[in-house]
Amino acid sequence: MDLPELLAPAGGMAQLKAALRFGADAVYGALPAFGLRAFAGNFTWEELEEALALVHAEKKKFYLTLNILPYQDEMDALKEAARRACDLGVDAALVSDLGAFLMLRREVPQLPLHISTQANTLNAEAARFYFDQGAERIVLARELSLQRIGELRKQLPETLALEAFVHGAMCMSYSGRCMLSDHLTGRGGNRGACAQPCRWEYALMEKKRPGEYWPIEEDGRGTYLLSAYDLNMLSHLPELVDAGISSLKIEGRMKTEYYVATVVGAYRRALDTLKESESAYRALLPELESELRKASHRAFNTGFYFGPPTPMAGAAGFTQEMEYVARVESWQDGRATLRLKNRFYVGDTLELLCPAGSFPFRVESITLADTGEARDTVSIAGQRVIVPLPHPAAEGDFLRGPNRNHQAT
């Protein structure tokens, strides 16, 4: 089986390094301008150059998101950013605006272009138009079913790649084209500044009874009329491959390095096991689905892949079964030097998360790396500590522990 590309989000350098270590074939990220995640860390020009060196050293790819819907007075700056990024060696740029696409094909013809999901590509005529104009890949609209994707694939040139989202947050509006944030907060979703008001809790007020708010009951945590479920297609990778999707995209440029490591690692192991045999993949799925619940998420469903999602909305806030405790800086002779993220105690059972999987162990001791002082607990984020760690580890692995605030979904 030829495996599809596993494409990971990189909101900044830490997430990029986690994506590479845990098995992504490619990453996508943005500059401070022109992408659709203005509040991610993103990459300065100097960081982009460093990121490209890291990615290409591992023979992987970096795709730059330039998928903002630009005004006319932004077109020249967009062109110059694309030209500079091309000169640095980005492997492709994502665009959604037709005018931006046509301009970049004309002005920066050596830059490969991918059509963003924001372009709402649903049919072969639209896909062929982009292909005829020089696009190398279409990121399909999220509203397509697997059946329709398979039919679409048959009508398109083999050299036109199809990419689709397989995991992460979904948007209540059609392929992300939403005005709710603009109206309620003045922050434009199509300008990279969405405040996600669809995730807020709402109540009903009758016109003749101002000030009397009535909750619309869904569960004990509140009412989330518009909040979409998170997408999770881990257990349907064979169907995605059969439909002809050549790149599996994970959403999450606002997520932490721990989130990226957890989700990318689960999908990497699933894909590699599927390559061996589908029965081995099916046997591993319960363990990998459990992995996904250990990272921040809303309730899962399969989006539009098997028809309109039921339910589409009503997902409450984030939950996760385990929390990010520390990042491994080094490991030698059964002892790990860690950079602390969250408190833990001597006697806790933690898990090491590495590309091979997760491995539980008991914390036997904690030593401050700078002073050699023994402690029963540590809680200052950024502090360096040493703990005995029986399983081999390496820089960029993570420790996690039970999330004491977790509520099951």
C-alpha positions as MATLAB code, in Angstrom:
seq = 'MDLPELLAPAGGMAQLKAALRFGADAVYGALPAFGLRAFAGNFTWEELEEALALVHAEKKKFYLTLNILPYQDEMDALKEAARRACDLGVDAALVSDLGAFLMLRREVPQLPLHISTQANTLNAEAARFYFDQGAERIVLARELSLQRIGELRKQLPETLALEAFVHGAMCMSYSGRCMLSDHLTGRGGNRGACAQPCRWEYALMEKKRPGEYWPIEEDGRGTYLLSAYDLNMLSHLPELVDAGISSLKIEGRMKTEYYVATVVGAYRRALDTLKESESAYRALLPELESELRKASHRAFNTGFYFGPPTPMAGAAGFTQEMEYVARVESWQDGRATLRLKNRFYVGDTLELLCPAGSFPFRVESITLADTGEARDTVSIAGQRVIVPLPHPAAEGDFLRGPNRNHQAT';
ca = [
       0.000    0.000    0.000;
       1.263    3.474   -0.892;
       0.683    5.541    2.206;
      -0.691    9.077    1.935;
       1.325   11.978    3.256;
       0.738   12.794    6.932;
       0.513   16.591    7.150;
       0.820   18.273   10.566;
       0.122   21.784   11.867;
       3.046   23.931   12.966;
       1.920   27.031   14.822;
       5.540   27.735   15.754;
       8.974   26.175   16.065;
       8.142   23.979   19.072;
       5.161   22.428   17.275;
       7.214   21.951   14.119;
       9.899   20.033   15.995;
       7.250   17.854   17.656;
       5.625   17.128   14.288;
       8.937   16.058   12.784;
       9.932   13.892   15.733;
       6.575   12.117   15.914;
       6.391   11.231   12.245;
       4.824   13.909   10.054;
       5.832   13.781    6.396;
       5.120   17.496    5.977;
       4.072   20.504    8.028;
       2.135   23.659    7.274;
       2.645   27.008    8.938;
       2.358   30.747    8.419;
       4.134   34.055    8.546;
       2.751   36.709   10.919;
       0.644   37.971    7.977;
      -1.440   36.345    5.213;
      -2.354   33.121    7.062;
      -5.644   32.233    8.740;
      -4.294   31.795   12.283;
      -3.134   35.281   13.241;
      -2.895   34.342   16.933;
      -0.687   31.288   16.474;
       3.001   31.820   17.163;
       3.739   31.650   13.423;
       7.198   32.133   11.918;
       9.311   35.218   11.438;
      11.448   35.248    8.309;
      14.448   34.113   10.360;
      12.425   31.325   11.974;
      11.055   30.249    8.600;
      14.596   29.874    7.286;
      15.509   27.783   10.339;
      12.328   25.714    9.992;
      13.035   24.968    6.343;
      16.541   23.804    7.200;
      15.164   21.416    9.843;
      12.402   20.083    7.608;
      14.565   19.582    4.546;
      17.354   17.938    6.561;
      14.826   15.172    7.250;
      13.697   15.139    3.607;
      10.252   16.398    4.583;
       8.216   19.373    3.357;
       7.007   22.758    4.551;
       3.864   24.338    3.078;
       3.290   28.033    3.748;
      -0.276   29.225    4.301;
      -1.059   32.410    2.338;
      -4.791   31.733    2.364;
      -6.117   35.004    3.733;
      -8.778   36.703    1.586;
      -6.714   39.773    0.608;
      -7.859   43.277   -0.218;
      -6.434   44.965   -3.314;
      -4.053   47.082   -1.255;
      -2.525   43.891    0.203;
      -1.813   42.151   -3.094;
       1.680   43.580   -3.643;
       2.782   42.652   -0.127;
       1.357   39.158   -0.582;
       3.273   38.785   -3.837;
       6.547   39.914   -2.258;
       6.058   37.552    0.703;
       5.429   34.659   -1.674;
       8.498   35.537   -3.730;
      10.727   35.707   -0.671;
       9.332   32.445    0.720;
       9.918   30.765   -2.624;
      13.519   31.959   -2.632;
      13.978   30.493    0.861;
      12.709   27.123   -0.407;
       9.160   26.546    0.828;
       7.756   23.470   -0.895;
       4.397   25.064   -1.731;
       2.045   27.847   -0.704;
      -1.650   27.479    0.107;
      -4.013   30.092   -1.319;
      -7.782   30.406   -1.267;
      -8.513   33.636   -3.120;
      -8.823   33.226   -6.896;
      -7.198   36.580   -7.585;
      -4.261   35.787   -5.312;
      -3.881   32.404   -6.992;
      -3.830   33.836  -10.505;
      -1.446   36.629   -9.495;
       1.024   34.230   -7.892;
       0.946   31.885  -10.860;
       1.846   34.828  -13.074;
       4.300   36.675  -10.820;
       5.967   33.793   -8.931;
       5.573   30.890  -11.392;
       8.267   28.760   -9.754;
       6.287   28.562   -6.472;
       4.072   25.433   -6.293;
       0.523   26.314   -5.253;
      -2.072   24.338   -3.306;
      -5.713   25.432   -3.208;
      -6.920   25.907    0.371;
     -10.087   24.334    1.752;
     -11.368   27.926    2.029;
     -11.837   27.847   -1.754;
     -14.703   25.351   -1.235;
     -13.710   22.948   -4.011;
     -16.564   20.446   -4.327;
     -16.576   19.322   -7.969;
     -14.301   18.225  -10.790;
     -14.912   21.326  -12.920;
     -13.566   23.611  -10.225;
     -10.636   21.290   -9.493;
      -9.735   21.047  -13.203;
      -9.822   24.834  -13.531;
      -7.236   25.198  -10.776;
      -5.171   22.366  -12.268;
      -5.244   23.922  -15.732;
      -4.031   27.186  -14.207;
      -1.120   25.438  -12.514;
      -2.278   24.218   -9.102;
      -0.586   21.026   -7.912;
      -2.972   20.131   -5.101;
      -6.547   20.742   -3.946;
      -7.391   20.793   -0.246;
     -10.948   19.558   -0.553;
     -13.953   21.256    0.995;
     -14.787   19.644    4.318;
     -18.386   19.065    3.211;
     -17.536   16.211    0.823;
     -18.381   12.594    1.615;
     -15.922    9.772    0.957;
     -18.151    8.519   -1.833;
     -18.082   11.897   -3.565;
     -14.330   12.201   -3.073;
     -13.859    8.819   -4.738;
     -16.014    9.874   -7.689;
     -14.153   13.166   -7.933;
     -10.783   11.412   -7.924;
     -11.742    9.322  -10.971;
     -12.509   12.437  -13.019;
      -9.255   14.286  -12.330;
      -5.698   14.001  -13.676;
      -3.546   11.629  -11.655;
      -0.964   14.370  -11.166;
      -3.441   16.577   -9.282;
      -3.122   15.646   -5.613;
      -6.107   15.691   -3.255;
      -5.693   16.649    0.395;
      -8.336   16.355    3.114;
      -8.664   17.082    6.816;
      -8.788   13.993    9.014;
      -8.514   15.327   12.556;
      -9.176   18.399   14.682;
     -11.595   21.270   15.073;
     -14.366   21.820   12.537;
     -16.144   25.061   11.674;
     -19.886   25.652   11.824;
     -19.784   27.672    8.593;
     -19.331   26.394    5.081;
     -15.625   25.522    4.685;
     -14.793   28.132    7.284;
     -16.366   31.139    5.564;
     -17.982   32.735    8.598;
     -19.000   36.273    9.586;
     -20.077   35.579   13.168;
     -16.784   36.653   14.703;
     -16.791   39.846   12.608;
     -20.258   40.792   13.826;
     -19.788   39.977   17.513;
     -16.159   40.945   18.112;
     -14.862   42.800   15.053;
     -12.292   40.042   14.526;
     -12.546   38.607   11.013;
     -12.453   34.836   10.642;
     -11.419   35.140    7.006;
      -8.665   37.527    8.050;
      -7.068   35.060   10.450;
      -8.499   36.542   13.644;
     -11.546   34.398   14.482;
     -12.626   34.659   18.133;
     -14.577   31.369   17.820;
     -17.906   32.729   19.109;
     -19.539   29.528   17.847;
     -17.895   27.854   20.857;
     -19.558   30.172   23.380;
     -22.483   29.192   25.573;
     -25.805   30.720   24.508;
     -29.268   31.141   26.028;
     -32.676   32.095   24.603;
     -34.487   35.401   25.284;
     -38.125   36.025   24.311;
     -38.652   39.428   22.635;
     -41.302   40.694   25.088;
     -39.355   39.565   28.163;
     -36.034   41.420   27.883;
     -33.456   40.360   30.390;
     -35.082   36.968   31.023;
     -32.699   34.332   29.696;
     -33.725   30.712   29.314;
     -31.068   28.019   29.025;
     -31.605   25.420   26.323;
     -30.662   22.262   28.140;
     -28.168   19.869   26.605;
     -26.036   18.633   29.476;
     -24.792   19.605   32.894;
     -21.993   21.745   31.496;
     -24.159   24.144   29.524;
     -25.673   24.805   26.128;
     -23.506   24.979   23.032;
     -25.890   25.538   20.132;
     -23.218   26.199   17.508;
     -20.110   24.440   18.791;
     -19.058   21.814   16.260;
     -17.671   18.438   17.218;
     -14.013   17.644   16.534;
     -13.183   15.482   13.542;
     -11.561   12.074   14.126;
     -10.971    9.720   11.198;
      -8.288    7.528   12.760;
     -10.437    4.390   12.487;
     -11.247    5.039    8.809;
      -7.811    5.329    7.217;
      -8.380    2.469    4.723;
     -11.489    4.230    3.376;
      -9.549    7.501    3.033;
      -6.800    5.729    1.105;
      -9.337    3.951   -1.128;
     -11.008    7.279   -1.933;
      -7.741    8.506   -3.442;
      -6.705   11.092   -0.856;
      -2.957   11.589   -1.038;
      -2.456   13.891    1.968;
      -4.103   13.517    5.383;
      -4.248   16.868    7.145;
      -4.393   17.413   10.896;
      -5.932   20.719   12.026;
      -4.403   22.629   14.920;
      -2.015   25.542   14.396;
      -3.272   27.022   17.675;
      -2.428   23.804   19.549;
       0.511   23.001   21.818;
       3.561   20.926   20.967;
       2.159   18.194   23.226;
      -1.076   18.087   21.221;
       0.849   17.867   17.948;
       3.052   15.075   19.274;
       0.101   13.060   20.589;
      -2.080   13.287   17.491;
       0.687   12.999   14.895;
       2.183   10.061   16.782;
      -1.141    8.212   16.828;
      -1.769    8.709   13.106;
       1.836    7.823   12.237;
       1.637    4.536   14.088;
      -1.775    3.811   12.543;
      -0.533    4.427    9.007;
       2.648    2.409    9.457;
       0.701   -0.495   10.932;
      -1.872   -0.297    8.139;
       0.960   -0.651    5.632;
       1.844   -3.971    7.287;
      -1.731   -5.286    7.354;
      -5.247   -4.044    7.936;
      -5.829   -6.638   10.656;
      -2.832   -5.360   12.626;
      -4.112   -1.807   12.209;
      -7.573   -2.799   13.478;
      -6.021   -4.518   16.484;
      -4.024   -1.389   17.369;
      -6.942    1.035   17.021;
      -8.265    0.840   20.625;
      -4.855    1.836   21.960;
      -4.490    4.683   19.455;
      -8.013    6.012   20.032;
      -7.149    6.100   23.721;
      -4.065    8.134   22.835;
      -6.192   10.776   21.120;
      -8.333   11.194   24.230;
      -5.203   12.113   26.185;
      -4.828   15.366   24.232;
      -7.175   18.352   24.326;
     -10.318   17.757   22.262;
     -14.066   18.212   22.034;
     -16.374   15.266   21.464;
     -15.467   13.433   18.252;
     -17.376   12.526   15.112;
     -16.525   11.760   11.472;
     -17.583   15.079    9.922;
     -19.197   14.828    6.482;
     -17.313   11.729    5.326;
     -20.305    9.407    5.760;
     -23.024   11.962    5.100;
     -24.125   15.017    7.084;
     -22.722   14.747   10.624;
     -25.095   13.810   13.405;
     -24.776   15.735   15.558;
     -22.976   18.649   13.958;
     -23.166   20.965   16.964;
     -23.547   20.708   20.703;
     -19.968   19.815   21.595;
     -19.107   21.304   24.979;
     -15.670   22.641   25.892;
     -12.322   20.935   25.733;
     -11.487   17.830   27.695;
      -8.404   15.630   27.945;
      -7.621   12.607   30.041;
      -3.959   13.456   30.627;
      -1.949   16.660   30.833;
       1.470   17.693   29.603;
       3.853   17.450   32.575;
       7.355   17.909   31.143;
       9.485   17.801   28.019;
      12.544   15.560   27.847;
      15.798   17.428   27.230;
      18.118   14.439   27.552;
      18.275   10.838   28.803;
      21.267    8.833   29.953;
      21.708    5.700   32.042;
      18.085    5.601   33.168;
      17.854    9.268   34.189;
      16.036   11.993   32.283;
      16.612   15.737   32.427;
      13.260   17.473   31.991;
      11.866   20.956   31.372;
       8.821   21.263   33.628;
       5.377   22.239   32.321;
       2.994   21.198   35.121;
       3.279   20.001   38.722;
       3.930   16.381   39.602;
       4.930   14.486   42.763;
       7.166   11.675   43.885;
       4.984    8.574   43.791;
       2.926    9.696   40.770;
       2.485    7.340   37.846;
       3.383    9.219   34.679;
       3.709    8.201   31.056;
       6.586    8.745   28.672;
       5.267    9.726   25.237;
       7.702    8.987   22.419;
       7.323    8.042   18.736;
       7.169    4.337   19.600;
       4.178    4.846   21.909;
       3.549    5.577   25.583;
       5.176    3.877   28.556;
       4.010    4.245   32.184;
       6.439    4.521   35.093;
       6.419    5.541   38.760;
       8.279    8.675   39.825;
      10.808    7.439   42.389;
      12.594   10.745   42.987;
      12.832   14.354   41.796;
      16.085   16.316   41.785;
      16.553   19.952   40.812;
      18.990   19.950   37.898;
      20.709   23.205   38.854;
      21.260   22.560   42.578;
      21.005   18.798   43.085;
      18.345   19.359   45.754;
      15.835   16.540   46.247;
      12.155   17.502   46.165;
       8.838   15.743   46.768;
       7.158   17.886   44.134;
       7.943   20.622   41.600;
       5.575   23.201   40.139;
       7.481   26.090   38.514;
       7.025   25.966   34.738;
      10.359   26.044   32.946;
      12.277   24.524   35.871;
      14.820   21.804   34.959;
      14.570   18.597   36.968;
      16.019   15.100   36.871;
      13.961   11.942   37.404;
      14.750    8.239   37.019;
      13.164    7.066   33.761;
      13.495    3.331   33.023;
      12.521    3.518   29.332;
      14.994    5.038   26.828;
      13.999    8.559   25.803;
      15.373   11.399   23.726;
      15.134   15.155   23.399;
      11.648   16.109   22.268;
       9.788   13.307   24.042;
       7.144   14.205   26.632;
       5.984   13.165   30.071;
       2.304   13.345   30.919;
       0.167   12.591   33.933;
      -3.520   12.183   34.774;
      -5.544   15.356   34.307;
      -7.145   15.885   37.694;
      -9.744   18.212   36.181;
     -10.805   15.756   33.454;
     -14.495   15.115   32.847;
     -15.272   12.151   30.601;
     -17.239   12.749   27.402;
];
